[in-house]
Amino acid sequence: MKTTKTARRILLSVLVTILIILIHLTIQSLIGEKNINTMDPSNIEVVDNRIKIGFSLGTLKEERWIKDRDILMGKVKELGAEIIVQNANNDDQDQLKQVKYLLDQGIDVLIIVPNDLEKAATAVEMAKRQGVKVISYDRLVLKSNVDAYISFDNVKVGQMMAQAVLDHIQEGQVLVINGATSDYNTKMIKEGYDIVLQPEVKSGRIRIISEEWAPNWMSEFAFKVTDELLQNENAIHAIIAGNDGLADGIIGALSEHRLAGKTVVVGQDADLAACQRVVEGTQLMTVYKPIGKLTDAAAELAIKLAKGEPLGLESTIYDGKYNIPYFMVAPVAVDKENIDETIIKDGFHMGDEVYRNSSGL
């Protein structure tokens, strides 16, 4: 009888031990499962310490702005930062809303191509209130005290355009169709061509038959102005176009009057269509602006601003109220003689594209 009781006690003790072990293992399993769930990526807040840059474009209408966007995006990513791009499509209110969106995304630096030189100051002020640094890219925002301005030597652009005209006509009537008044670059370009043209105007050798300002850089406006002057039998010996998009409209009007290639036309931006016109002979020259140098500088300066590092810029430009640090890139005058060694050599456009409609290659 004693043996039976002893056996029962031993068995009970073993069962209790097993039960305790099972409970312990169950608890450990549950704790382990909780830890595994905690490690699930969906439950982890990923901290991204990359610098975040917002790029607000006033427009993508012109070919060159697409190049700026694509090259800048590539450079920023190469430097290990993140970039968010917004395009306002020539709408001031949209640009303001888009800048607010970029700020809501927690950007460290705003790079802005203002649609309007004055109205964009509101966007700059909004960014500064949130402690976000601002770079004015290729178009200056007036009276806004941005942290840096990056552009080409736009006065030099105007000088190059006017000099190309005077190299081909010593006297005659010149039509000028500037870009939009909302873009400060047009003022600087005008300053440049006035430096070259005004002495000739005063001497009587050159007469400015008309000077116009194209709203939103519309090529249709340039076509209309040129066509109306020609229909009224005005002689036009040369035309300065604010950019290659305007030159396209101008040359379209000249073609209808069988004057394409006979009237001197100059522009800027080195758009592919303009380069094709240069080698074909309907556009005398374009001003090539190496966008890669501009985008590289923008990306590098944005990183420095985000890190609080000095920019090391010695030049400044007056925005109407403040002197702004200014990074300036030199433009290049391009015609049929040097297009191969500039635009094509740099890979800005491919040779087979430029000479697509010509026997130049």
Residue pairs with C-beta under 8 A, 6 or more apart in sequence:
37 43
48 82
50 80
50 81
50 82
51 80
51 81
51 82
51 108
51 109
51 302
51 303
51 306
51 307
52 81
52 82
52 83
52 84
52 105
52 106
52 107
52 108
53 76
53 81
53 82
53 83
53 84
53 107
53 108
53 109
53 110
53 111
53 299
53 302
53 306
54 83
54 84
54 86
54 99
54 102
54 103
54 105
54 107
54 109
54 110
54 111
55 69
55 72
55 73
55 83
55 84
55 85
55 86
55 111
55 112
55 137
56 86
56 88
56 95
56 98
56 99
56 102
56 110
56 111
56 112
56 113
56 123
57 65
57 68
57 69
57 85
57 86
57 87
57 88
57 113
58 88
58 90
58 95
58 113
58 114
58 115
58 116
58 120
58 139
59 65
59 87
59 88
59 89
59 90
59 113
59 115
59 216
60 66
60 69
60 87
60 89
61 89
61 90
61 216
61 217
61 245
62 217
62 243
62 245
62 269
62 271
63 245
63 269
63 271
63 272
63 273
64 269
64 270
64 271
64 289
64 291
65 113
67 291
68 113
68 137
68 138
68 291
68 294
68 295
69 85
69 87
71 291
71 292
71 295
72 83
72 111
72 295
72 298
72 299
73 83
73 85
75 295
75 296
75 298
75 299
76 82
76 83
76 299
76 302
77 83
78 299
79 299
79 300
79 303
81 299
81 302
81 303
81 306
84 102
84 105
84 107
86 95
86 98
86 99
86 101
86 102
87 98
88 94
88 95
88 98
88 115
90 115
90 216
91 115
92 115
92 116
92 119
92 120
95 112
95 114
95 115
95 120
95 123
96 119
96 122
96 123
96 126
99 110
99 112
99 123
99 126
99 127
100 126
102 110
103 110
103 126
103 127
103 130
103 132
107 132
108 132
108 133
108 305
108 306
109 132
109 133
109 134
109 135
109 302
109 305
109 306
110 123
110 124
110 127
110 132
110 133
110 134
110 135
111 134
111 135
111 137
111 298
111 302
112 120
112 123
112 124
112 134
112 135
112 136
112 137
112 141
112 146
113 137
113 138
113 139
114 120
114 123
114 136
114 139
114 140
114 141
115 182
116 182
117 139
117 140
117 141
117 142
117 182
117 183
117 184
118 141
118 142
118 143
118 182
119 182
120 141
120 144
121 141
121 142
121 143
121 144
123 141
124 134
124 136
124 141
124 144
124 145
124 146
125 144
127 133
127 134
128 134
128 145
133 147
133 302
133 305
133 306
134 141
134 144
134 146
134 147
135 146
135 147
135 148
135 149
135 150
135 298
135 301
135 302
135 305
136 144
136 146
136 148
136 149
136 150
136 324
137 150
137 151
137 294
137 298
138 150
138 151
138 152
138 185
138 294
139 151
139 183
139 184
139 185
140 149
140 151
140 184
140 185
140 317
140 319
140 324
141 319
142 184
142 319
142 320
142 321
143 319
143 320
143 321
143 322
144 319
144 322
145 319
145 321
145 322
145 324
146 319
146 324
147 305
147 311
147 325
148 301
148 305
148 311
148 313
148 324
148 325
148 326
148 327
149 317
149 319
149 324
149 325
149 326
149 327
150 294
150 297
150 298
150 301
150 326
150 327
150 329
151 185
151 294
151 326
151 327
151 328
151 329
152 289
152 294
152 328
152 329
152 330
152 331
153 328
153 329
153 330
153 331
154 185
154 188
154 189
154 192
155 188
155 189
155 191
155 192
155 195
156 192
156 330
156 331
157 188
157 189
157 192
157 268
157 287
157 289
157 331
158 188
158 189
158 190
158 191
158 192
158 193
158 194
158 195
158 196
159 192
159 193
159 195
159 196
160 192
160 285
160 287
160 331
160 333
161 189
161 192
161 193
161 240
161 266
161 267
161 268
161 285
161 287
162 192
162 193
162 194
162 195
162 196
162 197
162 240
163 196
163 333
164 264
164 266
164 284
164 285
164 333
164 335
165 174
165 197
165 238
165 240
165 264
165 266
165 284
166 196
166 197
166 200
166 206
168 238
168 264
168 284
169 237
169 238
169 264
170 205
171 205
171 206
172 206
172 207
172 235
172 237
172 238
173 206
173 207
173 208
173 209
173 234
173 235
173 236
173 237
173 238
174 197
174 206
174 207
174 208
174 209
174 236
174 237
174 238
174 239
174 240
175 208
175 209
175 210
175 211
175 212
175 225
175 226
175 229
175 236
175 238
175 239
175 240
176 193
176 208
176 210
176 211
176 212
176 239
176 240
177 211
177 212
177 213
177 214
177 221
177 222
177 225
177 226
177 239
177 240
177 241
177 242
177 246
177 250
178 186
178 189
178 190
178 211
178 212
178 213
178 214
178 242
179 185
179 186
179 189
179 213
179 214
179 217
179 242
179 243
179 246
180 186
180 213
180 214
180 215
180 216
180 217
181 213
182 216
183 217
186 213
186 242
189 242
189 268
193 240
197 206
197 208
200 206
201 207
201 208
209 229
209 234
209 236
210 225
210 229
212 221
212 225
214 221
214 222
214 242
214 246
215 221
217 242
217 243
217 245
217 246
218 249
219 245
219 246
219 248
219 249
219 252
220 249
221 246
221 249
222 241
222 246
222 247
222 248
222 249
222 250
222 253
223 249
223 250
223 252
223 253
224 249
224 253
226 236
226 239
226 249
226 250
226 253
226 254
227 253
227 256
227 257
229 236
230 236
230 253
230 254
230 257
230 259
236 259
236 263
237 263
237 264
238 263
238 264
238 265
238 266
239 247
239 250
239 263
239 264
239 265
239 266
240 266
241 247
241 250
241 265
241 266
241 267
241 268
242 267
242 268
243 267
243 268
243 269
243 271
244 267
244 268
244 269
244 270
244 271
244 273
244 274
244 283
244 286
245 269
245 271
246 267
247 265
247 266
247 267
247 274
247 277
247 283
247 286
248 271
248 273
248 274
248 277
250 265
251 260
251 265
251 277
251 282
251 283
254 260
254 262
254 263
254 265
254 282
255 282
260 282
261 280
261 281
261 282
264 284
265 282
265 283
265 284
266 283
266 284
266 285
266 286
267 274
267 283
267 285
267 286
267 287
268 286
268 287
268 289
268 331
269 286
269 287
269 289
270 286
270 287
270 288
270 289
270 334
270 343
270 348
270 349
271 286
272 349
272 353
272 354
274 283
274 286
275 286
275 334
275 339
275 343
275 349
275 354
276 353
276 354
276 355
276 356
276 357
276 358
277 283
278 284
278 285
278 286
278 334
278 335
278 336
278 339
279 336
279 339
279 354
279 355
279 358
279 360
280 357
280 358
281 336
284 335
285 333
285 334
285 335
286 334
287 331
287 332
287 333
287 334
288 331
288 332
288 333
288 334
288 342
288 343
288 348
289 329
289 331
289 332
290 329
290 332
290 346
290 348
291 348
292 346
293 329
294 329
297 327
297 329
301 311
301 327
304 310
304 311
305 311
311 325
313 325
313 326
313 327
315 325
315 326
315 327
315 328
316 323
316 324
316 325
316 326
317 323
317 324
317 326
318 324
332 342
334 342
334 343
339 354
340 351
343 349
343 354
344 350
344 351
344 354
351 361
352 361
354 360
355 361
